[in-house]
């Protein structure tokens, strides 16, 4: 799996962590290669934050091994803290300080790194330099948190749900920044429960559910792994009854699921399946109110693997 | 933009301890309420209490008399202002507190004093009135006496009060300043974020102490200076000893604040613990009245409290000019609180 010439930026094996009786992580294996953006995906409570906090040296594991940049937390904590960039979920920076003062403070903790002004420019907060943190918008605060993660010129960046709770425009700004870090050759481990975020940003993703990894690969590989090229969704007019079993035997249709009046077909050959579907619905006398086709996403991968949907919050 | 912080060109301002301490000051001065409670409130309190308990010229007590002879006899006493009243008017005046004593004749030459013996003014008026009447009737005093009045600074209530307020203020600002900031940083996960950096953890705690030391100077100057300039409260001990006592007291209370904040996660819980700790000391440690008023059995416990020790030492220094040697026992008590609380706090402290 790993490229032999380059040691892994992060390697986790047989990781286990329980809180009282709840198993948060159950035998996790993970490897992040240098220079890649790796995504940990999963619903809330899947164990993403616990995993990332163990890798950040903030939480201790019950058992298992964690190797970060070839170093070990028990022996090289000081060195590791110099070389990691960390953004935690839900950190509230001091509201009374300005952007400049906050970045200066974090910069002072690191032996080396770019000047504070450079980092502020990088996250596009130059106009907000003298604004108090308490007066920043959600997106601006998140970019300030990223600045604080970047002041030590980190080799490895840990981003825990970097866009949760942001509006679409602020999300896109944060995505642009993360893409820029990746192009600059930084290794990134991020967690998210947004599948579109993972598809857009990550070279590889691991899907976690209930403390275990249930799939790993590039977004393309994972989507291909469910063996579906297209998804066709339709809704019938109110009161119309669709015989879904007859649909399963249509040409090119793999599977049929029905949920809340919407029927979803997993399809390999769209050009054959759609006409066949329309013929069949015509024969059954079902009037359509909606018909959509889309390529499968990581969301569909998660549904295929767990039978459940990922939900925001 | 000229920027310190390039590799190899670090200025003192790039030192994490300097930056952390600057954060403390910024947080403090950008919080108007904190400024009020630390600087303005104690001065208002001292001004208010100083006015309420100021030493007035010896009070003249109003009394009523029912006959011209008695009125005449009482008028010779400077401590009384006498008014001749009819029987019903005298009753009414006594009941409403317009006079504190009514002097009435009775058959057979006896004089009757009517007053409320639970009222100190009534008792004083009776003594003065009786003295005046006996003397005007020709009593000779077997022992000659003279009054010499003493109203010098150092023995007034305001002199007692200012060192008490100073001690109370040092306790409040040290405990709140440290406890609140630490619990708030923990609650907001800011502390967790900080320990994820290479920041030396000791610097984080040290920054609180350093900022405390600077604020301490301003705080002590505000309260003691106000007392000195406005009420003439003496500063008889050396200022260096006073500074040393304030420093030691502030450090002890900082350690106590640190201990209280060492594990708490919410502001509510911290406030509760702070109040439970400070409230008894406000009452028993002699801020507003002498701690000697409490039963003897409690005295050893009261003297072992850090606020009692600090206020006793401050009074000895400011009012009696006592040296540090004289307050060595109190300094010892503060030192024990400092060491024990700090050691426990370090052991219990939760960084996230």
Boltz contact constraints between the chains, C-beta under 6 A:
constraints:
  - contact:
      token1: [A, 56]
      token2: [B, 196]
      max_distance: 6.0
  - contact:
      token1: [A, 58]
      token2: [B, 196]
      max_distance: 6.0
  - contact:
      token1: [A, 81]
      token2: [B, 198]
      max_distance: 6.0
  - contact:
      token1: [A, 82]
      token2: [B, 198]
      max_distance: 6.0
  - contact:
      token1: [A, 86]
      token2: [B, 196]
      max_distance: 6.0
  - contact:
      token1: [A, 88]
      token2: [B, 193]
      max_distance: 6.0
  - contact:
      token1: [A, 90]
      token2: [B, 189]
      max_distance: 6.0
  - contact:
      token1: [A, 91]
      token2: [B, 189]
      max_distance: 6.0
  - contact:
      token1: [A, 91]
      token2: [B, 193]
      max_distance: 6.0
  - contact:
      token1: [A, 92]
      token2: [B, 188]
      max_distance: 6.0
  - contact:
      token1: [A, 96]
      token2: [B, 27]
      max_distance: 6.0
  - contact:
      token1: [A, 96]
      token2: [B, 30]
      max_distance: 6.0
  - contact:
      token1: [A, 105]
      token2: [B, 19]
      max_distance: 6.0
  - contact:
      token1: [A, 105]
      token2: [B, 23]
      max_distance: 6.0
  - contact:
      token1: [A, 107]
      token2: [B, 5]
      max_distance: 6.0
  - contact:
      token1: [A, 108]
      token2: [B, 14]
      max_distance: 6.0
  - contact:
      token1: [A, 108]
      token2: [B, 16]
      max_distance: 6.0
  - contact:
      token1: [A, 108]
      token2: [B, 19]
      max_distance: 6.0
  - contact:
      token1: [A, 109]
      token2: [B, 16]
      max_distance: 6.0
  - contact:
      token1: [A, 109]
      token2: [B, 197]
      max_distance: 6.0
  - contact:
      token1: [A, 109]
      token2: [B, 198]
      max_distance: 6.0
  - contact:
      token1: [A, 109]
      token2: [B, 199]
      max_distance: 6.0
  - contact:
      token1: [A, 112]
      token2: [B, 7]
      max_distance: 6.0
  - contact:
      token1: [A, 115]
      token2: [B, 3]
      max_distance: 6.0
  - contact:
      token1: [A, 115]
      token2: [B, 5]
      max_distance: 6.0
  - contact:
      token1: [A, 117]
      token2: [B, 1]
      max_distance: 6.0
  - contact:
      token1: [A, 117]
      token2: [B, 3]
      max_distance: 6.0
